[in-house]
């Protein structure tokens, strides 16, 4: 358990907003190199090839390395930073949150601010502050001092958040579970497969720029040309006050199998094989439906003549914010389920997925 926690801590503590995934790529390279051959595509995705007893079928595992964050858009004469979001943020989760600007001279801490509430008129008080009206305060007295800190337009900005184990030791609090949880699964699945004779060749892929358009999925799937794909991501835990009925996933209920999202309907035979595998092994599972948004699977399943694909997720509370909560047993269930599903994906089984 401690090995898994240390891996999750390392991945969530590192910085990697869309287009700036280098820290995460290096961690995955170090962790997966003992079990696989490593290559990169030209957009920066890392591809770890884990050979089994047969060259085919080619099984693609995909998890995106990027987390939502921001980019410096401009520096005001007074030394404040205007910024643009990288990925899907909602206005109400941003104010007074700490961030780190990854400048040319090192990390620069800051805080997101806006017009003070004491100075708002009655109409302004009724409205949410908009991202376009916010700024980041790094403690600079003017533009020249901000530039002296090593900050310039185009620099990435990362949410600040520490990895914590809550009082219930199965509950882990951190930033960037979306999708560092999937990245950790890439590593540990490869480690598990190194102990077995799996009937295929597995390509474990850390993709780039998922949060801004699933861009790395398009380039990496072209590099691999897989026969089948499993996308590893998170899902939305609905066990909090105020959520409408219909969000079924909860922490501790097991990994999720996605039935539908706005970019992909899974291959039904692969979905059923996954469910049968979970039931045979007594792994609890949940269903997820995401009517808005999608995953790397949206690009991957449309590659060439089509790739039978499925999304397996880990429920997380408060995704797309500065901190989320994950249940360790859901992660462990996903690890076991994905590993055992891969063990069943021999040439005959994969050929039958589209019959």
C-alpha positions as CSV (number, residue, x, y, z in Angstrom):
1,X,0.0,0.0,0.0
2,X,2.8,2.4,0.8
3,X,4.4,1.8,-2.6
4,X,1.1,2.8,-4.2
5,X,0.7,5.9,-2.0
6,X,4.2,7.0,-2.7
7,X,3.6,6.7,-6.5
8,X,0.3,8.6,-6.2
9,X,2.0,11.3,-4.1
10,X,4.8,11.7,-6.6
11,X,2.5,12.0,-9.5
12,X,0.0,14.4,-8.0
13,X,2.7,16.6,-6.5
14,X,4.4,17.1,-9.8
15,X,3.3,19.9,-12.3
16,X,1.9,19.2,-15.7
17,X,-0.7,21.4,-17.3
18,X,-1.6,21.0,-21.0
19,X,1.4,21.4,-23.2
20,X,3.8,21.3,-20.2
21,X,3.7,17.7,-19.2
22,X,7.5,17.2,-19.0
23,X,7.6,16.5,-15.2
24,X,5.0,13.8,-15.5
25,X,6.6,12.2,-18.6
26,X,9.9,11.9,-16.7
27,X,8.3,10.2,-13.8
28,X,6.5,7.7,-16.0
29,X,9.7,7.1,-17.9
30,X,11.6,6.3,-14.7
31,X,8.8,4.1,-13.3
32,X,8.0,2.1,-16.5
33,X,11.5,1.7,-18.0
34,X,12.2,-1.4,-15.9
35,X,9.2,-3.2,-17.4
36,X,9.0,-1.9,-20.9
37,X,10.6,-0.2,-23.9
38,X,10.1,3.6,-24.0
39,X,9.5,5.9,-26.9
40,X,7.8,9.3,-27.5
41,X,5.6,10.5,-30.2
42,X,6.2,14.0,-31.8
43,X,3.6,15.7,-29.6
44,X,5.2,14.4,-26.4
45,X,3.1,11.4,-25.5
46,X,5.1,8.6,-23.8
47,X,4.6,5.1,-25.1
48,X,5.8,2.1,-23.0
49,X,5.8,-1.1,-25.0
50,X,5.3,-4.2,-22.7
51,X,5.8,-7.3,-24.9
52,X,4.0,-10.5,-24.0
53,X,3.9,-13.9,-25.6
54,X,2.6,-12.6,-28.9
55,X,3.1,-9.4,-30.9
56,X,-0.6,-9.1,-31.5
57,X,-3.2,-8.1,-30.5
58,X,-1.8,-4.7,-29.7
59,X,-3.5,-3.5,-26.5
60,X,-3.4,0.3,-25.9
61,X,-3.8,1.6,-22.3
62,X,-4.2,5.4,-22.3
63,X,-4.1,7.9,-19.4
64,X,-3.6,11.6,-19.9
65,X,-0.7,13.2,-18.1
66,X,-2.0,16.8,-18.1
67,X,-4.0,18.4,-15.3
68,X,-6.1,21.5,-15.7
69,X,-4.3,24.8,-15.0
70,X,-3.6,28.2,-16.4
71,X,-1.2,30.2,-18.6
72,X,0.1,33.7,-18.1
73,X,-1.6,36.0,-20.6
74,X,-0.2,39.3,-19.7
75,X,1.4,41.3,-16.8
76,X,-0.3,44.5,-15.8
77,X,1.8,47.7,-15.1
78,X,1.1,47.1,-11.4
79,X,2.7,43.6,-11.5
80,X,-0.5,41.5,-11.5
81,X,-0.9,38.5,-13.9
82,X,-3.8,38.1,-16.2
83,X,-4.3,34.5,-17.1
84,X,-6.2,32.1,-19.4
85,X,-7.5,28.8,-18.2
86,X,-6.1,25.5,-19.7
87,X,-8.9,23.1,-19.4
88,X,-12.4,23.3,-17.9
89,X,-12.7,25.5,-14.8
90,X,-15.8,26.9,-13.2
91,X,-15.6,30.5,-11.9
92,X,-16.6,29.7,-8.3
93,X,-13.8,27.4,-7.4
94,X,-11.0,29.8,-8.2
95,X,-11.0,32.9,-5.9
96,X,-8.4,33.0,-3.1
97,X,-6.9,29.7,-4.3
98,X,-3.1,29.4,-4.3
99,X,-1.1,28.7,-7.5
100,X,2.5,28.3,-8.6
101,X,3.8,30.1,-11.7
102,X,6.5,28.0,-13.4
103,X,8.8,30.8,-14.4
104,X,12.2,30.8,-16.1
105,X,13.9,31.4,-12.7
106,X,12.0,28.8,-10.8
107,X,8.6,28.5,-9.1
108,X,6.8,31.7,-8.1
109,X,3.9,31.3,-5.6
110,X,0.8,33.4,-6.0
111,X,-2.9,33.7,-5.2
112,X,-6.0,34.3,-7.4
113,X,-7.7,37.5,-6.5
114,X,-10.4,39.9,-7.7
115,X,-12.2,43.0,-6.6
116,X,-12.6,42.9,-2.8
117,X,-16.2,42.0,-1.6
118,X,-16.2,45.2,0.6
119,X,-16.0,47.3,-2.5
120,X,-18.8,45.6,-4.5
121,X,-22.1,47.4,-5.1
122,X,-25.3,45.6,-4.5
123,X,-25.7,44.4,-8.1
124,X,-22.1,43.1,-8.2
125,X,-22.6,41.1,-4.9
126,X,-25.4,39.1,-6.6
127,X,-23.1,37.9,-9.4
128,X,-20.2,35.4,-9.4
129,X,-16.8,36.8,-10.2
130,X,-15.8,35.9,-13.7
131,X,-12.4,34.4,-14.6
132,X,-11.8,37.2,-17.1
133,X,-12.0,39.7,-14.1
134,X,-9.6,37.7,-11.9
135,X,-5.9,38.1,-11.6
136,X,-2.9,36.5,-9.9
137,X,-1.0,38.3,-7.2
138,X,2.6,37.2,-7.0
139,X,3.7,40.0,-4.7
140,X,5.4,42.1,-7.4
141,X,5.3,45.9,-7.1
142,X,5.2,46.4,-10.8
143,X,5.6,44.7,-14.2
144,X,9.4,45.1,-14.1
145,X,9.6,43.2,-10.8
146,X,7.3,40.4,-12.0
147,X,9.6,40.0,-15.0
148,X,12.6,40.0,-12.7
149,X,11.0,37.1,-10.9
150,X,11.3,35.2,-14.2
151,X,7.7,35.5,-15.2
152,X,6.6,36.2,-18.8
153,X,3.5,35.6,-21.0
154,X,3.1,32.0,-21.9
155,X,4.4,30.6,-18.6
156,X,2.3,27.7,-17.2
157,X,0.5,28.1,-13.9
158,X,-0.3,25.1,-11.7
159,X,-2.8,24.8,-8.8
160,X,-1.1,24.5,-5.5
161,X,-2.2,21.5,-3.4
162,X,-0.5,19.0,-1.1
163,X,-1.0,15.2,-1.0
164,X,-2.7,14.2,2.2
165,X,-4.1,11.0,3.8
166,X,-7.3,11.8,5.6
167,X,-8.4,10.3,8.9
168,X,-9.9,7.5,7.0
169,X,-6.6,6.2,5.7
170,X,-8.3,4.9,2.5
171,X,-9.2,8.4,1.5
172,X,-6.5,10.5,-0.2
173,X,-6.7,14.2,-0.8
174,X,-4.6,15.8,-3.7
175,X,-4.7,17.9,-6.8
176,X,-4.7,16.5,-10.3
177,X,-6.3,13.1,-9.7
178,X,-7.6,13.8,-13.2
179,X,-5.7,12.0,-14.5
180,X,-2.7,11.1,-12.3
181,X,-4.7,8.3,-10.9
182,X,-4.8,6.8,-14.5
183,X,-1.1,7.5,-14.9
184,X,-0.3,5.5,-11.7
185,X,-2.4,2.6,-13.1
186,X,-0.2,2.6,-16.2
187,X,2.8,2.0,-14.0
188,X,1.3,-0.6,-11.8
189,X,-0.4,-2.5,-14.6
190,X,3.0,-2.8,-16.3
191,X,4.6,-3.9,-13.1
192,X,1.9,-6.6,-12.6
193,X,2.2,-7.8,-16.2
194,X,6.0,-8.2,-15.8
195,X,5.1,-11.1,-13.5
196,X,2.9,-12.9,-16.0
197,X,2.8,-14.3,-19.5
198,X,0.2,-12.1,-21.1
199,X,-1.1,-13.2,-24.6
200,X,-0.6,-9.8,-26.4
201,X,1.6,-6.8,-26.5
202,X,0.6,-3.8,-24.3
203,X,1.3,-0.2,-25.1
204,X,0.9,1.9,-21.9
205,X,0.5,5.5,-23.1
206,X,0.7,8.8,-21.1
207,X,-1.1,11.2,-23.5
208,X,-0.7,15.0,-23.6
209,X,-3.2,17.8,-23.9
210,X,-6.3,15.8,-23.1
211,X,-7.9,18.6,-21.2
212,X,-7.7,21.0,-24.2
213,X,-9.0,18.7,-26.9
214,X,-7.7,15.1,-26.5
215,X,-4.8,16.0,-28.8
216,X,-2.2,13.5,-27.7
217,X,-4.7,10.6,-28.1
218,X,-4.8,11.3,-31.8
219,X,-1.1,11.2,-32.3
220,X,-0.3,8.3,-30.0
221,X,-3.0,6.0,-31.4
222,X,-1.6,6.7,-34.9
223,X,1.9,5.6,-33.6
224,X,0.5,2.3,-32.2
225,X,-2.4,1.4,-34.5
226,X,-4.0,-0.7,-31.7
227,X,-6.4,-3.6,-32.0
228,X,-8.2,-2.8,-28.8
229,X,-8.0,0.1,-26.2
230,X,-8.7,0.6,-22.6
231,X,-8.8,4.2,-21.4
232,X,-7.9,4.9,-17.8
233,X,-9.5,8.0,-16.3
234,X,-11.5,9.3,-13.4
235,X,-15.2,9.6,-13.0
236,X,-17.4,12.0,-11.0
237,X,-18.3,10.7,-7.5
238,X,-21.9,11.7,-6.7
239,X,-21.9,11.0,-3.0
240,X,-22.0,14.6,-1.8
241,X,-24.9,17.0,-0.8
242,X,-26.7,18.8,-3.6
243,X,-26.1,16.6,-6.6
244,X,-29.2,15.6,-8.5
245,X,-30.3,12.0,-8.7
246,X,-28.6,10.1,-11.5
247,X,-25.0,10.5,-10.6
248,X,-24.5,7.0,-9.3
249,X,-20.8,6.7,-8.5
250,X,-19.6,6.8,-4.9
251,X,-16.3,6.5,-3.1
252,X,-15.6,3.0,-2.1
253,X,-18.0,1.4,-4.5
254,X,-15.3,0.2,-6.9
255,X,-14.0,1.3,-10.3
256,X,-16.4,2.6,-12.8
257,X,-17.3,1.2,-16.3
258,X,-18.4,4.0,-18.6
259,X,-21.6,3.2,-20.5
260,X,-21.7,6.5,-22.4
261,X,-20.1,9.8,-22.7
262,X,-20.5,12.6,-25.2
263,X,-17.6,11.4,-27.3
264,X,-17.9,7.6,-27.3
265,X,-20.2,4.6,-26.7
266,X,-17.9,1.7,-25.7
267,X,-17.6,-1.5,-27.6
268,X,-20.4,-3.6,-26.2
269,X,-18.5,-6.9,-26.3
270,X,-15.5,-5.4,-24.6
271,X,-17.7,-3.8,-22.0
272,X,-19.4,-7.1,-21.3
273,X,-16.1,-9.0,-21.0
274,X,-15.0,-6.4,-18.5
275,X,-18.2,-6.9,-16.4
276,X,-17.9,-10.7,-16.6
277,X,-14.3,-10.4,-15.4
278,X,-15.2,-8.2,-12.5
279,X,-18.0,-10.6,-11.4
280,X,-15.8,-13.7,-11.7
281,X,-13.2,-12.1,-9.5
282,X,-15.6,-10.5,-7.0
283,X,-14.4,-7.0,-7.9
284,X,-17.1,-4.4,-7.0
285,X,-17.9,-2.0,-9.9
286,X,-20.1,0.9,-10.7
287,X,-21.5,2.4,-13.9
288,X,-20.8,5.9,-15.1
289,X,-22.7,8.0,-17.7
290,X,-21.2,11.4,-18.7
291,X,-23.6,13.4,-20.9
292,X,-21.2,16.3,-21.3
293,X,-17.5,15.9,-21.9
294,X,-15.4,12.9,-23.0
295,X,-12.1,11.2,-22.7
296,X,-9.2,10.2,-24.9
297,X,-11.4,7.3,-26.0
298,X,-13.3,9.7,-28.2
299,X,-10.3,10.0,-30.5
300,X,-8.9,6.6,-30.0
301,X,-12.0,4.6,-31.0
302,X,-12.3,6.4,-34.3
303,X,-8.7,5.7,-35.4
304,X,-8.3,4.2,-38.9
305,X,-11.1,1.6,-39.3
306,X,-12.0,1.7,-35.6
307,X,-10.6,0.5,-32.3
308,X,-12.8,-1.4,-29.9
309,X,-12.5,0.7,-26.7
310,X,-13.7,1.0,-23.2
311,X,-13.2,3.6,-20.4
312,X,-12.5,2.3,-16.9
313,X,-12.5,5.0,-14.2
314,X,-11.9,5.8,-10.6
315,X,-14.5,7.9,-8.9
316,X,-13.2,11.2,-7.4
317,X,-14.9,14.0,-5.6
318,X,-14.4,17.5,-6.7
319,X,-12.6,16.9,-10.0
320,X,-11.6,20.1,-11.9
321,X,-10.8,22.0,-8.8
322,X,-7.7,22.5,-6.6
323,X,-8.2,19.3,-4.6
324,X,-10.1,16.0,-5.0
325,X,-10.7,12.9,-2.8
326,X,-10.0,9.4,-4.0
327,X,-10.7,6.1,-2.3
328,X,-7.7,3.8,-2.4
329,X,-9.8,0.6,-2.6
330,X,-11.4,1.9,-5.8
331,X,-7.9,2.4,-7.3
332,X,-6.8,-1.1,-6.2
333,X,-10.0,-2.6,-7.7
334,X,-9.3,-0.8,-11.0
335,X,-5.7,-2.1,-11.0
336,X,-6.8,-5.7,-10.6
337,X,-9.7,-5.4,-13.1
338,X,-7.5,-3.9,-15.8
339,X,-4.7,-6.4,-15.3
340,X,-7.1,-9.4,-15.5
341,X,-9.0,-8.0,-18.4
342,X,-5.7,-7.7,-20.4
343,X,-4.9,-11.3,-19.6
344,X,-8.1,-12.3,-21.5
345,X,-7.3,-10.2,-24.6
346,X,-5.8,-12.9,-26.8
347,X,-6.0,-12.8,-30.6
348,X,-9.2,-14.9,-30.7
349,X,-11.0,-12.8,-28.1
350,X,-10.1,-9.5,-29.7
351,X,-11.1,-10.7,-33.1
352,X,-14.5,-11.5,-31.6
353,X,-15.1,-8.1,-30.2
354,X,-16.6,-6.8,-33.5
355,X,-18.6,-9.9,-34.4
